[in-house]
Structure formats: C-alpha cells, structure tokens
Amino acid sequence: MATKIVDGKMVFDFVESKAQGADCKNCPLIRRRLAFPESLMNSDDQTQIMFVGEGPGRDEAQRQKVYQGPSGAILRAAITGANLEQFGVRLSNAVLCDPRAVKASDRDSKEVQKRKKELFDQAVKACSGRLRAEIAAVDPELLVVMGNEAKAAVTPKQTGGILKLSGTFSKHDGRDVMYLFHPAWLLHAQVGERHFTEFQDHVKEAALFFQAKAFKYQVRVAESPEDIDLFLAELENQERVALDAETTSLSPWQDGIERNPPATAEQRKVAKENGYELRSGLAYELGQLICVQLCGDDKETGYVLPWEHLQHRREEFSAFLKRANIGCHNAQFDMMWMMLFFGVSNFVFCTLLKSYATDESTAHSLKRLGRRYLGIEDWSAELALWTDSIDNQIDVSFDNVPRALLYKYGAIDVVTTRIIDDLIELNPNERRHYEEFLLPLSNAGVRRTVRGVMVDIKTLAENATLLRRHLNDVNARLLSDFGLENSNSPKQVIGVLEGNRSRDFGIEIPIDPTSGDKYGTGAKAADRGKGWFASLQRDGDRDAFEEIEWRLSEYSKLIETSRGLRRAIDTNLVDLQRSYSDREIEIIDGRPVSFLHPDVMLWATVTGRVNFRRPTVTNYPVHTNYSEAIRAPCKARPGYVWVHYDFKQFELRVYACLTGDKGMRDVLFTKDDRGEPADPHGIVAVEIYGNEYFALNERTNGKTRRDVKECVFGKLFRRTNGAIAKALELPLSRVDVICEVITGMFPYLQEYWDWIEEQLIKNREIVSVLQHTRRFPMLTDENWNRSFNQAVNFPIQNTASGLNLLSLLACEQAYPDSVFPFWTIHDSGDMEVLSEVWDAESEKMIYILENHPRQYFRDLDVPFSYTDDIPMLVDVHVSDHWTAA
C-alpha cells in the first residue's frame, strides 16, 4: 500500500495511491490515521471471502490495523466459529482512514449531521477507486458488505436497509455479494442475545455458500431392466449405500384423488420450457412405488430405478438389499416400502434418527440438514408447482410431477443423504442411543406398519352415522336457542353475550382497540366477553346477571359438545373411512373389514417424548364421550388380542429416582387396605382435605382427586399457581393451599429445579438418563421461562417415554412373530398379541415390561438406575379390541 510518514503519522502517498485508484487529495480524511486491510487464512491459497466494513475506529487507528476493537472482536470470533479461515478471508473497509471526525452522532444538530454525512459520503467516493482496485486484486468469490455505508460503496443501486438485507445474497458485477449488519450495531443499539446469535448465524451463511458450491450430483436413470443390472453391479461391495423412494400415498386423504388434475397454464408453460412430459389427467394407484434411488461411496451419483423397470428385477433387487449396507433419511418410511415391496428391512443407518440422537428437537428434515451441513437450498421448491394442494385441503400426488423433474429431485435426496451420514458426528453415548434404541425402534415400527390395523367397516359406518346425528341435534339447539349457525365461528362468544336477551338489557361490548372491530379471534372475543361479564356481575342488574350466566353455561356446554363431535367425525372417522379402498375389503367372521396401514414415524415433542404416532386414531382424548366410537372399529385380527399396559404413576416414579425425593418415595410406597400400592394423588388429597371430606367428595363427583393430581403434576413441571388455577377453573387461593401442601410433602422439588437451572445456565443443554440431549443454544429474557419449563420437563418425560419404548421393544424382539406394538405414549401402550402366546407367556411379557429397562441401564454410566425399591408397576388389560383397554 502506498504510504509515507508525515508529521509522525503514516498516511497515503498521494502520487502512488492515485495509481491505485484513491483520490486522497479530495478526501476530507486526508490527514487522518489509516488502518491497513488484513488477510486471515490457514494456508497460502487464494483469498475467497472479503469482508468490507465502513471505516476504522479508535482502536484500529491506533494500531493501524482493521477490526481491532470490540466490534472487531465480535467479527473475528464469528469468523473463527464458522471456520472461515479455511477459505481465506480478507478484512477491509469502505474507507481506510479514521472517519470519526465526519461520523454524525445523535448529539449533533440536524445541520451538523447533514454536513458530516456529506463529508463521509465524499470520503467513500474518494476511496471507492482504491476499494474497487483492492477487490479486483484480491478477486474473492464472495464479497461480504457490512453496514449501510459499505453497501452503498460496493452496491450503490441495492435498495433496502442493511438490517432487512442481512443474511441475503445478490450479484454485483458478476460477483456474489452477501449483506451483513455491522457488528458495531450490536454494541451501540439496545439489542438482545438473539441478535448476537443472528450475527453469528449470518457469518456461517458464508461457509454454507462455499459448501453449496462444492456440492455436486449427477442423475443416472435406468432406461431398461438391464440398466438396473448394471447399476447394482456398480454399487456392489460399497461401504454404505443410501436409499430413497418416491411413491404415491398409502392413504387417499393425503393424495386425495386417484387421477392427476388437469394441467394449469403455468404448468404447461414450464413443461414446454424444460421439455417436461405432462402427466395431467393420468390415473395412478395408491400405495405404489414410482422409483427407488441409490447412492454409493462416490457421494455424487444418484442412481434412479423407475418402477416400470424395477418390477422386472424384483428378486435381484431384494437380494441386493439383503447384501448391502443400506440406509436412508427417514427409516420408518423407506423401510416400510422396502418391506412392502421387497420383504427386506435391514437398514444400518438413518440420517434423521442420527441427527435426532444429537439433539431431541424436531428440526431434522433432510432439507434442513442439507442446509445446515451442505449449504444447499431447499431443492423441493421446484416441485411445488406440481404438488400444491387442491382447494388448500388435498395434496396432489407425486405422480403428477414430470418424471425428469422427479428423478432429479430424488437423486439430490439420496446423494444428500449419503453425504450427511458421514458428516453427522456422534459421541459414544449418542451412538449407543442411536444404534441400540432408535434404529431398532424403527424396525419395530416398520413391522407393525406393514402388518396394518384391522378396521371393522360396519362398526365404523354405524358410529359415524350416530355421531353425525348427534352433531345435527346439537347444532339445531345452538341455532334455535342462540341464533348461531356455525359453532366454530370466532364471533361465537360475543354472539351469545350480544344475543337477544343481553340486548334487552341495553348491554354493548366495546370495540376492540387493537383490531378495530368487536370480534377478532375467538380467544380475544372470549377474553373480552369474560371481562364484560365480570363488570356486569359487579355493577349490573342481578336478575340480568343470573339469566346471562345460565345462558352462557348452557351455551358453553353445547359448544364443547359440538366441537368434540366435529373433531371426532372430521379428524378421525372421516380419515379412517378414507384410509381403505373397495379392493382392500375382506369378509372376516361375516363382517367387512379393511386393513389400515398407519403412517409411521418416530415423533419427538419438545419435552423429549419419543412416540410411535398414528394421528387419526390416537390424538383424540381417551376420556371424552366419543373415544369409544372412534376406537371401537379397530379390531384385533382373528387369533389375536389387544393388550393394553400401563405403568402406574410412571412420571412420579421417574422423578423419585432422579432426585431421591424421600417424600415422593414414601407416598409411592404407601399401601392400601388390600396391601396394594395406594393412589398417591389420593394420599395428597387426604393430607389436604382430611380423610372424611375426601371420601365424601370422591363418592359424589370425584373432582377433588383430579384437582390434586393436576396440582401435583403442575408443581412437578414448574407451572405457576395462577396457570394451574386457570386450567382447573379454581380460585387461586384454593390452589395456593393445595400447592403449599404439595411443596411441603415433596421437599426435593425446589432442589430439582435449582439443579436444572444450574445445568441450563452452565451448559445450555440438559442430558436425560438415556443420554439424550435437549439443547438450548440461545437463552434470553424473552424465552427464559419457556426454556426453563421445557428443561424441567425433559429429564422426566424423556426418561419415562424411553423406558416404555425399551420395554415394548424388548417384548417385540422376544416374540418377533407374535407381538406387534401399536400406539405407545410415555407411560402406557398397546400391543396386538397372538392369543395363544399371551395365554402361555403373559407373565414373561409382563416381566420384560417391568425389568428390561433395568438391564439396559446396567451398562450405562448414569447417575441412577431403576432399583427394586422403586419398581415399574405394570397394570395390564386384555380385550378383543381396545375399546375396553
């Protein structure tokens, strides 16, 4: 750089700098100290990333080097955290000389601010030639501009502020440009921790940019059965082979139709431009493979095997699957299809479960992992034109996608899967959790999915008819008594409160100031209605209050009933009715039945529960009046029985083991008059109310025990007394009394919360006994309570769920041809068991349920393991269908 010493200061040499493009003579910073650009790299390779900020500050001017102060420390830490040095980094500024004298501040008058801005713009213009020359000399692949002044210097035509643009990319003079807010903004503005995290994430985007450029793939499509022979030969003896499948759905309510819709004008245009062959109007089969994709150790070639050719090599492909080390992204889905079509399920890896083993959050889709590890954008976006829903309700089948586009999509899927499997790193505990727990559970899920559930169609139709008739009756009452045609209208609460009766009293609810109308959402309407109702109680006519109170009570009951019926019919029975076709119906014992193939996946909640999921059957609450009508059609097939098991007070037992809470242990070991373990919630209720009051209350309505149970679990999972009171619709004073007794009975609650808080602050993660991790990378004032509550829940509920699944997995492995697990939750589950096996081996199966987790923990280095003094009590019910379970 052209410099010389003037008055003891290093400044530009005007003559030499002129040749480099700097117009220093016309720059207002002519006698200011300069800060030299710097290169950061791990090797002598060419610089690939260049950061351009605004100008040096005090620290930079003193050291004559860019990014030496607090904002520089933030930037350098982010660069190191993203490992950008491997690409070669150049740090520079729009102006190299100290611009503080011409930088406006809030303390300046408007006139001074205007003048200083003009001077700074003049400095940027004078230095622009130097900046262009530097960029040309460095020739980076990616230019990162930080701050509005840098944006104006590098891309003067780019509109929008830097805060809005931060993290986005554009092109300028043929070069990729990324926008980033300046780290100094983090120091000068009133920002929270999330903005620091956002800055770090945006810097990581630069690394993802280069990873995405390095991602390569090629598509090889089999044009004949002979091509499949060739492809399989090339993939023989590979270390690992990733597999993916594109299919139509097993469930009509997902695809919605069995014929592709007519092509739209936009689809015809895109097809013509790309040479795609349209598939509009073509019929297709449900539950059909479209193609299978494979990728081997080259991690670049996506072999596509269309079904029209693969069906002629079915035996050869099955043999290949048995020999090869096959894996996929979503094991439950792809394994199920391989089992259905080829009778093979020996997958050795699953990138979804592998990612889940590192962190139990739910962001593990292949597209997310592709973005995280490879920097590639969502490659499914191009398919949206062909798969968008009809009337926003029914998803169009993948069969509608032009084959060339679908094959390209599938090839990227499988190549990404193969690469990511090598990139996800597991520690020893995570690896064991993945290999001994999650993958075997996938196999168990596949077994039960392929087997399917037998649905009694006649019972299903009868129950659906009864529920619809009941719904019509309820809606007729809503219309006649309250003038409501739609029980789900967001105006319903206000509609009642402003009904004919309330208008007679001259009542008018004020307009919502936030939305400008009287209604808004149902929740807002309800809150305003309650507030108005409370004021009426205080100030209004007593007769009017009692009349409206009665109307509101009757209305609420009808609304609850109507909504429950709608959910039972629309969300459950309709889905069940759509889940079979006429060709699948069989006659068993004189009744028509169909075999429902559940959609199977492992489902993880934020609290760490891992469950098999069948949403259309199990999401409806068991305790409602309509659960029997929903569950009754699900029958055990001839020769089998449904077995329902329940771990008594499981979460309380897990808590007692985790904390050693003596009070909880004493409650769990109290015996009743028959020598059986007493109900712990009843014990707490007696402690609060006394034995006589509690016994009388339980005989009349049973509500006392329920309220106490809610308070016990509410305190266990750190809910506030106010939240518990609101949920139970109890006076806060009463809940305060109950919770005070509970806290006194279980003294380790506060210690448990304190321990969780310490781990959360120190490690930003909680590890369960199963060595499963729940990470909290960003803790702020805004999310602290929510994060803390999730952290308190996680060890207990994750452990309870894991123990249940371990037990069920052991039963399935002990009786692989006789026990089929279905519908598990954290403390109970259902199995379809061969009747003769249950009769002969029931005690052994119960023993497995009670004892297998202890054997699993025996080899784990964990702070506790289940011992005989805190047993896993199992209550088992058996019936020919699970209505009675």
Residue pairs with C-beta under 8 A, 6 or more apart in sequence:
1 12
1 17
1 20
1 36
2 12
2 13
2 15
2 16
2 17
2 19
2 20
3 10
3 11
3 12
3 13
3 34
4 10
4 11
4 12
4 13
5 11
6 31
9 31
9 33
10 33
10 34
10 64
11 30
11 31
11 32
11 33
11 34
11 97
12 22
12 24
12 34
12 97
14 24
14 25
17 24
17 130
18 24
20 129
20 130
20 133
21 128
21 129
21 130
21 131
21 132
21 133
22 126
22 127
22 129
22 130
23 125
23 126
23 127
23 129
24 30
24 126
26 122
26 126
27 95
27 97
27 122
27 123
27 126
27 127
28 102
28 119
28 122
28 123
29 95
29 97
29 98
29 99
29 101
29 102
29 123
30 97
32 61
32 97
32 98
32 99
32 101
33 56
33 61
33 62
33 64
33 97
33 98
34 56
34 61
34 64
34 96
34 97
34 98
35 56
35 60
35 61
35 63
35 64
35 65
35 66
35 68
35 93
35 96
35 97
35 98
36 64
36 65
36 66
36 96
37 66
37 90
37 91
37 92
37 93
37 96
37 134
38 65
38 66
38 67
38 90
38 91
39 47
39 88
39 89
39 90
39 91
40 76
40 79
40 84
40 85
40 88
40 89
40 90
40 91
41 47
41 85
41 86
41 87
41 88
41 89
42 85
42 86
42 88
43 86
43 88
45 88
46 88
46 139
47 88
47 89
47 90
47 138
47 139
47 140
48 87
48 88
48 140
48 141
48 142
48 210
49 84
49 87
49 88
49 89
49 90
49 140
49 141
49 142
49 144
49 206
50 89
50 90
50 91
50 92
50 135
50 138
50 140
50 142
50 143
50 144
51 75
51 89
51 90
51 91
51 92
51 144
51 146
51 180
52 92
52 93
52 94
52 131
52 135
52 143
52 144
52 145
52 146
52 150
52 153
52 154
53 66
53 67
53 91
53 92
53 93
53 94
53 146
53 147
53 150
53 182
54 93
54 94
54 95
54 99
54 146
54 147
54 149
54 150
54 182
55 93
55 94
55 95
55 96
55 97
55 98
55 99
55 103
55 123
55 149
56 66
56 93
56 96
56 97
56 98
56 99
57 69
57 71
57 98
57 100
57 184
58 69
58 98
58 100
59 68
59 69
59 70
59 72
60 66
60 67
60 68
60 69
60 72
60 98
61 98
61 100
62 68
66 72
66 91
66 92
66 93
67 75
67 76
67 91
70 187
71 182
71 183
71 184
71 186
71 187
72 183
74 183
74 186
74 187
74 196
74 199
75 91
75 146
75 183
75 203
78 183
78 199
78 200
78 203
78 204
79 85
79 89
79 203
81 200
81 203
81 204
82 200
82 203
82 204
82 206
82 207
83 207
84 203
84 206
84 207
87 206
87 207
87 210
90 138
90 140
92 131
92 134
93 150
94 124
94 127
94 128
94 131
94 149
94 150
94 152
94 153
94 154
95 120
95 123
95 124
95 127
96 127
96 130
97 123
97 127
99 120
99 123
102 116
102 119
102 120
102 123
103 116
103 120
104 112
104 113
104 116
104 117
104 120
105 113
108 116
120 149
121 152
124 149
124 152
124 153
127 153
128 153
131 153
131 154
135 143
135 154
135 175
140 175
141 175
141 176
141 210
141 213
142 175
142 176
142 177
142 178
142 206
142 209
142 210
143 154
143 172
143 175
143 176
143 177
143 178
144 177
144 178
144 179
144 180
144 206
145 151
145 153
145 154
145 155
145 177
145 178
145 179
145 180
146 162
146 180
146 181
146 182
146 183
147 162
147 181
147 182
147 184
147 185
148 161
148 162
150 182
151 158
151 162
151 165
151 179
154 172
154 177
155 170
155 172
155 177
158 165
158 170
158 172
158 179
162 179
162 180
162 181
162 182
163 181
163 185
165 179
166 179
166 180
166 181
166 198
166 202
167 178
167 179
167 180
167 198
167 201
167 202
167 205
168 178
168 179
169 176
169 177
169 178
169 179
169 209
170 176
170 177
170 179
171 177
176 209
178 205
178 206
178 209
180 199
180 202
180 203
181 199
181 202
183 199
185 191
186 195
186 196
186 199
189 195
192 780
192 781
192 782
193 778
193 779
193 780
194 778
194 780
194 782
197 777
197 778
205 375
207 375
208 371
208 374
208 375
209 375
210 375
211 373
211 374
211 375
211 376
212 374
212 375
212 376
212 377
215 374
215 375
215 376
215 419
216 300
217 300
217 301
217 302
217 411
217 412
217 415
218 300
218 301
218 302
218 411
219 302
219 304
219 407
219 408
219 411
220 231
220 301
220 302
220 303
220 304
220 411
221 304
221 306
221 407
222 228
222 231
222 303
222 304
222 305
222 306
222 309
222 310
223 309
224 309
225 309
225 310
225 312
225 313
227 309
228 305
228 309
228 310
228 313
228 316
228 317
229 313
229 316
231 294
231 303
231 305
232 313
232 316
232 317
232 320
234 296
234 303
235 241
235 294
235 296
235 303
235 320
235 324
236 320
236 323
236 324
238 296
238 297
238 324
238 325
239 297
239 325
240 296
240 297
240 325
240 327
240 348
240 349
240 418
240 421
241 294
241 295
241 296
241 324
241 325
241 326
241 327
241 418
242 294
242 295
242 296
242 326
242 327
242 328
242 329
242 414
242 415
242 417
242 418
242 421
243 292
243 293
243 294
243 321
243 326
243 327
243 328
243 334
243 338
243 347
243 414
244 292
244 293
244 328
244 329
244 334
244 410
244 413
244 414
244 417
245 289
245 290
245 291
245 292
245 293
245 333
245 334
245 337
245 338
246 289
246 290
246 291
246 293
246 398
246 406
246 409
246 410
247 287
247 288
247 289
247 290
247 337
247 398
248 255
248 284
248 285
248 286
248 287
248 288
248 290
248 397
248 398
248 399
249 255
249 286
249 287
249 397
250 286
250 287
250 597
250 599
251 286
251 575
251 578
251 579
251 597
251 599
252 258
252 286
252 578
252 579
252 581
253 394
253 574
253 575
253 578
253 579
254 395
254 599
255 286
255 394
255 395
255 396
255 397
256 390
256 393
256 394
256 395
256 396
257 390
257 394
257 396
257 397
258 283
258 284
258 285
258 286
259 281
259 282
259 283
259 284
260 279
260 280
260 281
260 282
260 283
260 284
260 396
260 397
260 399
260 400
261 280
261 281
261 390
261 396
261 400
262 280
262 281
263 271
263 278
263 280
263 281
266 385
267 278
267 280
267 385
267 386
268 278
270 276
270 385
271 277
271 278
271 402
274 402
274 404
274 405
275 404
276 402
276 404
276 405
277 402
277 403
277 404
278 402
279 399
279 400
279 401
279 402
279 403
280 400
282 399
284 397
284 399
286 581
287 340
287 597
288 307
288 399
289 307
289 310
289 337
289 341
290 306
290 307
290 398
290 399
290 406
291 304
291 305
291 306
291 307
291 310
291 406
291 407
291 410
292 304
292 305
292 307
292 310
292 317
293 302
293 303
293 304
293 305
293 410
293 411
293 413
293 414
294 302
294 303
294 305
294 414
295 301
295 302
295 303
295 411
295 414
295 415
295 417
295 418
296 418
297 418
299 415
299 418
299 419
299 422
300 415
301 415
302 410
302 411
302 412
302 413
302 414
302 415
303 411
304 407
304 410
304 411
305 317
306 403
306 407
310 317
314 341
314 342
317 342
318 342
318 343
318 344
321 338
321 342
321 344
321 346
322 344
322 346
325 348
325 349
326 338
326 346
326 347
326 348
327 347
327 348
327 349
327 350
327 351
327 417
327 421
328 334
328 335
328 347
328 349
328 350
328 351
328 417
329 350
329 351
329 352
329 366
329 369
329 413
329 417
329 420
330 350
330 352
330 366
330 601
331 347
331 350
331 352
331 353
331 439
331 442
331 446
332 442
332 445
332 446
332 449
332 600
332 601
332 602
333 600
333 601
334 347
335 345
335 347
335 442
335 443
335 446
336 445
336 446
336 449
336 450
336 600
338 344
338 345
338 347
339 345
339 446
339 447
339 450
340 450
345 443
345 446
345 447
347 439
347 442
348 439
349 421
349 439
350 438
350 439
350 442
351 366
351 369
351 417
351 420
351 421
351 424
352 364
352 365
352 366
353 434
353 438
353 439
353 442
353 602
354 421
354 424
354 426
354 434
355 364
355 369
355 424
356 364
356 438
356 602
356 604
357 426
357 430
357 431
357 433
357 434
357 438
357 772
358 424
358 426
358 430
358 773
359 773
359 774
359 775
360 604
360 608
360 610
360 772
360 773
360 774
360 794
360 798
361 604
361 606
361 774
361 775
362 604
362 605
362 606
366 413
366 416
366 417
366 420
367 378
367 379
367 380
369 416
369 420
369 424
370 376
370 378
370 379
370 416
370 420
371 377
371 378
373 419
373 420
373 423
373 424
374 416
374 419
374 420
376 412
376 416
379 409
379 412
379 413
380 409
382 405
382 409
383 398
383 401
383 405
383 406
383 409
386 396
386 400
386 401
386 402
386 405
387 395
387 396
387 397
387 398
387 400
387 401
388 396
389 395
389 396
390 396
398 406
401 409
426 434
429 771
429 860
430 771
430 773
432 771
432 860
433 770
433 771
433 772
436 856
437 770
437 802
437 805
437 806
437 809
438 602
438 610
440 809
440 813
441 602
441 610
441 805
441 809
442 602
444 808
444 809
444 812
444 813
444 821
445 600
445 601
445 602
445 612
445 821
446 600
447 812
447 816
447 820
448 598
448 600
448 612
448 820
448 821
448 822
448 832
449 597
449 598
449 599
449 600
450 597
451 820
451 832
452 595
452 596
452 597
452 598
453 595
453 596
453 597
453 598
453 617
453 634
453 822
454 588
454 593
454 594
454 595
454 596
454 634
454 635
454 636
454 637
455 576
455 579
455 580
455 593
455 594
455 595
455 596
455 633
455 634
455 635
456 591
456 592
456 593
456 632
456 633
456 634
456 635
457 580
457 585
457 591
457 592
457 593
457 594
457 633
458 591
458 592
459 591
459 632
459 633
460 573
460 576
460 577
460 633
461 577
463 573
463 629
463 630
463 632
463 633
464 569
464 573
464 574
464 577
466 629
467 565
467 568
467 569
467 573
467 626
467 629
468 569
470 565
471 562
471 565
471 566
471 569
474 487
474 558
474 561
474 562
474 565
475 487
475 562
477 558
478 484
478 487
478 555
478 558
478 559
478 562
479 485
481 554
481 555
481 558
482 495
482 496
482 499
482 551
482 555
482 558
483 495
483 499
483 500
484 492
484 495
484 496
486 492
487 558
487 559
487 562
487 563
487 566
488 563
488 566
489 495
489 522
490 519
490 520
490 521
490 522
490 525
491 519
491 525
492 522
492 525
492 559
493 522
493 525
493 526
493 529
494 509
494 518
494 519
494 525
494 528
494 529
496 502
496 529
496 551
496 552
496 555
497 507
497 509
497 529
497 532
497 533
497 548
497 552
498 507
498 508
498 509
499 551
501 547
501 548
501 551
502 548
505 540
505 541
505 544
505 548
507 532
507 536
507 540
509 518
509 528
509 529
509 532
510 518
510 528
511 517
511 518
512 518
512 519
512 520
512 524
512 528
514 520
514 524
515 524
518 525
519 525
533 548
533 549
533 552
536 544
536 545
536 548
537 545
564 624
564 625
564 626
565 626
567 620
568 620
568 624
568 626
568 629
568 630
571 616
571 619
571 620
572 616
572 617
572 619
572 620
572 630
573 629
573 630
575 616
576 596
576 616
576 617
576 633
579 594
579 596
579 597
579 616
580 594
580 595
580 596
584 594
584 595
585 592
585 593
585 594
586 592
586 593
586 594
586 595
587 593
588 637
588 638
589 638
593 635
596 634
598 614
598 617
598 822
599 613
599 614
599 615
600 612
600 613
600 614
601 613
602 610
602 611
602 612
602 613
603 609
603 610
603 611
603 612
603 613
604 610
605 611
605 797
606 774
606 790
607 790
607 793
607 794
607 797
607 798
608 768
608 772
608 774
608 793
608 794
608 795
608 797
608 798
608 801
609 797
609 798
609 800
609 801
609 825
609 826
610 798
610 801
610 802
610 805
611 801
611 824
611 825
611 826
612 821
612 822
612 823
612 824
614 822
614 823
617 630
617 631
617 634
617 823
618 823
618 825
620 626
620 627
620 630
621 627
628 883
631 881
631 882
631 883
632 881
632 883
634 881
634 882
635 880
635 881
636 642
636 832
636 880
636 881
636 882
637 832
639 834
639 835
639 836
640 832
640 833
640 834
640 835
641 832
641 833
641 835
641 838
641 878
641 879
641 880
642 830
642 831
642 832
642 833
642 878
642 879
642 880
642 881
642 882
642 885
643 830
643 831
643 832
643 833
643 838
643 845
643 876
643 877
643 878
643 885
644 828
644 829
644 830
644 876
644 877
644 878
644 879
644 882
644 885
645 828
645 829
645 830
645 831
645 846
645 849
645 874
645 875
645 876
645 877
646 827
646 828
646 874
646 875
646 876
646 877
647 653
647 800
647 803
647 804
647 827
647 828
647 849
647 872
647 873
647 874
647 875
648 677
648 873
648 874
648 875
649 668
649 680
649 873
650 800
650 803
650 804
650 826
650 827
650 872
651 713
651 716
651 796
651 797
651 800
651 826
651 827
652 664
652 667
652 668
652 680
652 712
652 716
653 668
653 870
653 872
654 796
654 799
654 800
654 803
655 661
655 664
655 716
655 752
655 796
656 664
656 665
656 668
656 870
657 864
657 866
657 867
657 870
658 752
658 769
658 795
658 796
658 799
658 863
658 864
659 748
659 751
659 752
660 748
661 746
661 747
661 748
661 749
661 752
662 747
662 748
663 745
663 746
663 747
663 748
664 680
664 746
664 748
665 869
665 870
667 680
667 683
667 684
667 745
668 677
668 680
668 870
669 677
669 869
670 677
670 678
670 680
670 683
671 677
671 678
672 678
672 679
677 873
679 705
680 712
681 705
681 708
681 709
681 712
682 694
682 698
682 705
682 708
684 708
684 712
684 741
684 742
684 745
685 694
685 704
685 705
685 708
686 694
687 741
687 745
688 708
688 737
688 738
688 741
689 697
689 704
693 704
694 704
694 705
697 703
697 704
698 704
698 705
707 728
707 730
707 738
708 738
710 724
710 727
710 728
711 724
711 728
711 735
711 738
711 739
711 742
712 742
714 723
714 724
714 727
714 739
715 724
715 739
715 742
715 743
715 746
715 749
716 749
716 796
717 789
717 792
717 793
717 796
718 753
718 788
718 789
718 792
719 789
721 732
721 735
721 736
721 739
722 732
724 730
724 735
724 739
725 731
725 732
725 734
725 735
728 735
743 749
743 750
752 792
753 792
756 766
756 788
756 791
756 792
756 795
757 788
757 791
759 765
759 766
759 791
760 766
760 776
760 779
760 787
760 788
760 791
761 779
764 775
764 776
764 777
764 779
765 773
765 774
765 775
765 776
766 773
766 774
766 776
766 791
766 794
766 795
767 773
767 774
768 774
768 794
768 795
768 798
768 799
768 802
769 795
769 799
769 802
769 857
769 860
769 862
769 863
769 864
770 798
770 799
770 802
771 860
771 862
772 798
772 802
774 790
774 791
774 794
774 798
776 787
776 790
776 791
779 787
797 826
800 826
800 827
801 825
801 826
802 853
803 853
803 866
803 872
804 824
804 825
804 826
804 827
804 828
804 829
805 824
806 852
806 853
806 856
807 848
807 849
807 850
807 852
807 853
807 872
808 821
808 824
808 829
808 831
808 849
809 821
809 852
810 848
810 849
810 852
811 819
811 821
811 831
811 845
811 848
811 849
812 819
812 820
812 821
812 831
814 844
814 845
814 848
815 833
815 834
815 837
815 841
815 845
817 834
818 833
818 834
818 837
819 831
819 832
819 833
819 834
819 837
819 845
820 831
820 832
820 833
821 829
821 830
821 831
822 829
822 830
822 831
822 832
823 829
823 830
824 830
830 882
830 885
833 845
838 845
838 878
842 876
846 874
846 876
849 872
849 874
850 871
850 872
850 873
850 874
851 872
853 866
853 872
854 865
854 866
854 867
857 865
857 866
858 865
866 872
877 884
877 885
878 885
879 885
